[in-house]
Amino acid sequence: MPAPVIEKEYNGRRVARKTATELARQYADLIQGKVILVTGVSPMGLGAAFVEFIAPMRPATLILAGRSPSKMQLTADEVSAISPDIKIRMVKLDLESQPAVRYAAATVMEWSDVPHIDVLVNNAGVCAIPREITEDGFEKQFAVNHLGPFLFTNLIMPKLLASGAPRVVNVGSDGHNLSPIRFDDPNFRDGSVYHTWIAYGQSKTANMLMAISLAEKLGPRYNLSAFSVNPGTVQTNLAAFLNWKDSFADLAKTSRMLGLAGGWKQDRDFQTVDEGTATYVYAAFDPEIMGCRIADPWTDGIRAWATSPIEAELLWRMSEELVGQEFAY
């Protein structure tokens, strides 16, 4: 029996929205045999849900990357229960630490039984956390949500390019509305100028700009597609520490302070995991979106600072400087 198409009211009209369950079935032939790497796969998160939705369609290999081996194992066990024949590899990946990112990437590159990777989903991240500076000297949300994925993606790029038509999916957010890249001060120089949601917004803008750069630098020559997707507001373990009511009240206040049209609705609709993860499945496998960059139509708008090729190139250069390595393609 086909999964239902969810209908929601958006801007006064009813809009059909497919679920991950339905899209996975629709793209079954495209998922079968693929090698897919997903970061951030702890149970109760969208990364874990994504691999569990596509597991019945028999991808060849699922590579699970995350900070906690025990949590990754729980997700691996769920996948094995769904499809016992799928090969599962796991790699410990701490995006907060650049040495740890380099070690994880080197591990993946050394696997002789994984000669290529067809799809990379950069799902792992943190949301609206108190100000913290990493051991490498960077504001933690910018480090975990952008610098870590930027470094990891580029370090495993040879295996992505070994695929005939690789895809990179960055998980963004309409939180990008809250801040452009603070090129002069990405680390928020001190606590007096730090705001949890603005720092989160900067990191989400970075996710979108990174996808633009990857598509433009590697698309024409290597047939690589890169996308940023917005799963919507889904209550997962990403922000398990947050009091949702208070946090959205703070988010609404912040958006009004920044002059965002309409502010942020405190009573905004939550998406189900099946709905939110549909954006992952669509970007990873839909055959009609090659060479495009997509955003979820449920957002309130896309800021120019998150779609500018000029800002994308500036961020790329700054990111290379911050990770201490150039990636020229």
C-alpha positions as CSV (number, residue, x, y, z in Angstrom):
1,M,0.0,0.0,0.0
2,P,1.6,3.4,-1.0
3,A,2.5,5.8,1.7
4,P,0.0,8.7,2.0
5,V,0.8,12.1,0.5
6,I,0.6,14.6,3.3
7,E,-1.4,17.7,2.7
8,K,-0.7,20.9,4.7
9,E,-2.0,24.4,4.5
10,Y,0.6,26.9,3.3
11,N,-0.1,30.6,2.5
12,G,-3.8,29.9,2.5
13,R,-3.7,26.9,0.1
14,R,-3.5,23.1,0.5
15,V,-0.3,21.7,-0.8
16,A,0.6,18.1,-1.3
17,R,3.9,17.0,0.2
18,K,5.3,13.5,-0.2
19,T,6.9,11.6,2.6
20,A,10.3,10.0,2.7
21,T,8.6,6.6,2.8
22,E,6.9,7.3,-0.5
23,L,9.8,8.9,-2.2
24,A,12.1,6.0,-1.2
25,R,9.7,3.6,-2.9
26,Q,9.5,5.9,-5.9
27,Y,13.3,6.0,-6.3
28,A,13.9,2.4,-5.3
29,D,15.8,1.5,-8.5
30,L,18.0,4.6,-8.1
31,I,18.8,3.7,-4.4
32,Q,19.6,0.1,-5.1
33,G,23.3,-0.6,-5.2
34,K,24.4,2.9,-4.1
35,V,27.1,3.7,-1.6
36,I,25.8,6.3,0.8
37,L,27.6,8.1,3.7
38,V,25.5,9.9,6.3
39,T,26.9,12.0,9.2
40,G,25.0,12.3,12.4
41,V,23.1,9.0,12.7
42,S,22.1,8.8,16.4
43,P,18.7,7.3,17.1
44,M,15.8,9.7,17.1
45,G,17.6,12.0,14.6
46,L,16.9,12.7,10.9
47,G,20.1,11.0,9.8
48,A,19.1,7.8,11.4
49,A,15.6,8.1,10.0
50,F,17.0,8.7,6.5
51,V,19.1,5.5,6.4
52,E,16.2,3.5,7.9
53,F,13.8,4.8,5.2
54,I,16.1,3.9,2.3
55,A,17.4,0.6,3.8
56,P,14.5,-1.5,2.3
57,M,15.5,-0.3,-1.2
58,R,18.8,-2.2,-0.9
59,P,21.7,0.3,-1.2
60,A,25.0,-1.6,-1.5
61,T,26.7,0.1,1.5
62,L,25.7,2.5,4.2
63,I,28.5,4.4,5.9
64,L,27.5,5.8,9.3
65,A,29.6,8.6,10.7
66,G,29.2,10.1,14.1
67,R,30.7,10.9,17.5
68,S,29.3,8.0,19.5
69,P,30.1,4.4,18.3
70,S,27.4,3.0,20.7
71,K,24.7,5.2,19.2
72,M,25.9,4.4,15.6
73,Q,25.7,0.8,16.5
74,L,22.0,1.2,17.6
75,T,21.2,2.6,14.2
76,A,23.3,0.0,12.4
77,D,21.3,-2.7,14.3
78,E,18.0,-1.1,13.1
79,V,19.3,-1.1,9.5
80,S,20.4,-4.7,9.7
81,A,17.0,-5.7,11.0
82,I,15.4,-4.0,8.1
83,S,17.8,-5.3,5.4
84,P,20.3,-7.9,6.6
85,D,22.2,-7.9,3.3
86,I,23.3,-4.3,3.4
87,K,27.0,-3.8,4.1
88,I,27.4,-1.3,6.9
89,R,30.6,0.6,7.8
90,M,31.0,3.0,10.7
91,V,33.5,5.7,11.3
92,K,33.9,7.9,14.4
93,L,33.6,11.5,13.3
94,D,33.8,14.5,15.7
95,L,33.2,17.6,13.6
96,E,34.2,19.9,16.4
97,S,37.9,18.8,16.1
98,Q,39.8,19.3,12.9
99,P,42.4,16.6,13.8
100,A,39.5,14.2,14.4
101,V,37.9,15.1,11.1
102,R,41.2,14.4,9.3
103,Y,41.6,11.1,11.0
104,A,38.0,10.0,10.1
105,A,38.5,11.1,6.5
106,A,41.8,9.2,6.3
107,T,40.0,6.1,7.7
108,V,37.3,6.3,4.9
109,M,40.0,6.8,2.3
110,E,41.9,3.7,3.4
111,W,38.9,1.4,3.0
112,S,39.8,-0.7,0.0
113,D,36.3,-2.3,0.0
114,V,34.7,1.2,-0.6
115,P,36.3,2.4,-3.8
116,H,33.7,5.1,-4.3
117,I,30.9,7.0,-2.6
118,D,27.8,7.9,-4.5
119,V,26.0,10.1,-2.0
120,L,27.2,12.1,1.0
121,V,24.6,13.6,3.4
122,N,26.1,16.2,5.7
123,N,23.4,15.9,8.4
124,A,25.3,16.2,11.7
125,G,25.1,19.5,13.5
126,V,24.2,21.4,16.6
127,C,21.5,24.0,17.2
128,A,21.3,27.2,19.3
129,I,23.9,26.2,21.9
130,P,25.6,28.5,24.4
131,R,28.8,30.2,23.2
132,E,31.8,27.9,23.2
133,I,35.2,28.0,21.5
134,T,36.6,24.8,20.3
135,E,40.1,23.6,20.9
136,D,40.9,24.7,17.4
137,G,39.8,28.2,18.3
138,F,36.4,28.5,16.5
139,E,32.9,29.3,17.6
140,K,31.4,25.8,18.1
141,Q,28.3,26.1,15.9
142,F,30.4,27.4,13.0
143,A,32.9,24.7,13.6
144,V,30.5,21.8,13.9
145,N,27.9,22.9,11.3
146,H,30.3,24.2,8.7
147,L,34.1,23.9,9.1
148,G,34.0,20.2,10.0
149,P,31.7,19.2,7.1
150,F,33.7,21.5,4.7
151,L,36.9,19.7,5.7
152,F,35.5,16.2,5.8
153,T,33.8,16.6,2.4
154,N,36.9,17.8,0.7
155,L,39.1,15.2,2.2
156,I,37.0,12.4,1.0
157,M,36.3,14.1,-2.4
158,P,38.5,11.6,-4.4
159,K,36.0,8.8,-3.4
160,L,33.1,11.0,-4.3
161,L,34.6,11.8,-7.7
162,A,35.2,8.1,-8.3
163,S,31.4,7.8,-8.6
164,G,29.8,8.5,-11.9
165,A,27.5,11.1,-10.7
166,P,28.1,11.9,-7.0
167,R,25.8,14.0,-4.9
168,V,26.5,16.0,-1.7
169,V,23.5,17.0,0.4
170,N,23.9,19.7,3.0
171,V,21.2,20.0,5.6
172,G,20.3,23.7,5.9
173,S,17.5,25.5,7.6
174,D,15.3,28.6,7.3
175,G,17.4,29.7,10.2
176,H,19.8,31.1,7.6
177,N,17.5,34.1,7.6
178,L,19.0,35.1,10.9
179,S,22.5,35.9,9.7
180,P,24.8,36.2,6.8
181,I,28.4,35.1,7.1
182,R,30.2,37.4,9.6
183,F,33.4,37.5,7.5
184,D,35.1,40.0,9.8
185,D,34.1,38.1,13.0
186,P,32.8,34.6,12.4
187,N,33.7,33.6,16.0
188,F,31.8,36.4,17.7
189,R,34.7,38.1,19.4
190,D,33.3,37.9,22.9
191,G,30.1,37.0,24.8
192,S,28.7,40.5,24.5
193,V,28.0,40.1,20.8
194,Y,27.1,36.4,20.8
195,H,23.6,35.2,20.3
196,T,22.8,31.5,20.0
197,W,20.3,31.8,17.2
198,I,22.3,34.3,15.2
199,A,25.4,32.0,15.4
200,Y,23.2,29.1,14.3
201,G,21.9,31.2,11.4
202,Q,25.4,32.0,10.2
203,S,26.3,28.3,10.2
204,K,23.2,27.4,8.2
205,T,24.0,30.1,5.6
206,A,27.4,28.5,5.4
207,N,25.8,25.2,4.6
208,M,23.9,26.7,1.6
209,L,26.9,28.6,0.3
210,M,29.1,25.5,0.5
211,A,26.7,23.6,-1.7
212,I,26.8,26.4,-4.2
213,S,30.6,26.3,-4.3
214,L,30.7,22.5,-4.7
215,A,28.2,22.6,-7.5
216,E,30.0,25.3,-9.4
217,K,33.5,24.1,-8.8
218,L,32.9,20.4,-9.4
219,G,29.7,20.1,-11.4
220,P,30.8,20.9,-14.9
221,R,34.0,18.9,-14.8
222,Y,33.1,15.9,-12.6
223,N,29.3,15.7,-12.8
224,L,28.9,16.3,-9.1
225,S,25.7,17.8,-7.8
226,A,25.4,19.6,-4.5
227,F,22.2,20.6,-2.8
228,S,21.1,22.3,0.4
229,V,17.8,21.2,1.8
230,N,15.5,22.3,4.6
231,P,13.7,19.6,6.4
232,G,11.4,22.1,8.2
233,T,10.8,22.2,11.9
234,V,11.1,18.7,13.2
235,Q,11.5,17.9,16.9
236,T,14.5,15.6,17.1
237,N,17.5,15.0,19.3
238,L,19.3,17.9,17.5
239,A,18.2,20.3,20.2
240,A,17.1,17.9,22.9
241,F,18.3,20.3,25.6
242,L,16.0,23.1,24.4
243,N,12.8,24.1,25.9
244,W,10.9,24.4,22.7
245,K,8.3,26.9,23.9
246,D,10.9,29.2,25.4
247,S,13.4,28.7,22.6
248,F,10.8,29.6,19.9
249,A,9.8,32.6,21.9
250,D,13.4,33.7,21.9
251,L,13.7,32.9,18.2
252,A,10.6,35.0,17.5
253,K,11.9,37.9,19.5
254,T,15.3,37.7,17.7
255,S,13.7,37.6,14.2
256,R,11.6,40.7,15.1
257,M,14.7,42.5,16.3
258,L,16.3,41.7,13.0
259,G,13.3,43.0,11.1
260,L,12.4,39.7,9.5
261,A,9.0,39.9,7.8
262,G,6.4,38.5,10.1
263,G,8.9,37.3,12.7
264,W,9.1,33.7,13.6
265,K,5.8,32.1,14.5
266,Q,5.9,30.5,17.9
267,D,3.0,28.2,16.9
268,R,4.6,27.2,13.6
269,D,3.8,23.7,12.3
270,F,6.2,20.9,13.1
271,Q,7.0,18.4,10.4
272,T,6.9,14.7,11.1
273,V,10.2,12.8,10.7
274,D,8.8,11.2,7.6
275,E,8.0,14.6,6.1
276,G,11.2,16.3,7.0
277,T,13.4,13.5,5.8
278,A,11.7,13.5,2.4
279,T,13.9,16.5,1.5
280,Y,17.0,14.2,2.0
281,V,15.6,11.5,-0.2
282,Y,14.6,13.9,-2.9
283,A,18.0,15.7,-3.1
284,A,19.9,12.4,-2.9
285,F,18.1,10.5,-5.6
286,D,15.6,12.4,-7.7
287,P,16.7,12.2,-11.3
288,E,15.3,15.5,-12.4
289,I,17.3,17.9,-10.3
290,M,20.8,17.4,-11.6
291,G,22.8,20.6,-11.5
292,C,20.3,22.4,-9.4
293,R,20.3,23.8,-5.9
294,I,17.0,23.4,-4.0
295,A,15.3,24.7,-1.0
296,D,12.2,23.5,0.7
297,P,9.0,25.4,-0.4
298,W,7.8,25.6,3.2
299,T,10.3,28.3,4.1
300,D,9.4,31.9,4.5
301,G,12.0,33.0,1.9
302,I,15.6,32.6,0.9
303,R,18.0,35.4,1.7
304,A,20.3,36.7,-1.1
305,W,23.3,36.3,1.2
306,A,22.7,32.5,1.2
307,T,22.5,32.2,-2.6
308,S,25.3,34.6,-3.8
309,P,28.1,33.0,-5.8
310,I,30.3,35.8,-4.6
311,E,29.7,35.2,-0.9
312,A,30.0,31.5,-1.6
313,E,33.5,32.0,-3.0
314,L,34.5,34.3,-0.2
315,L,33.4,31.7,2.3
316,W,35.3,29.0,0.5
317,R,38.5,30.9,0.7
318,M,38.0,31.8,4.3
319,S,37.2,28.2,5.1
320,E,40.4,27.0,3.4
321,E,42.3,29.5,5.6
322,L,40.6,28.4,8.8
323,V,41.2,24.7,8.1
324,G,44.7,25.3,6.9
325,Q,44.4,23.6,3.5
326,E,43.5,24.7,0.0
327,F,41.2,22.6,-2.2
328,A,41.6,23.7,-5.8
329,Y,39.5,21.9,-8.3
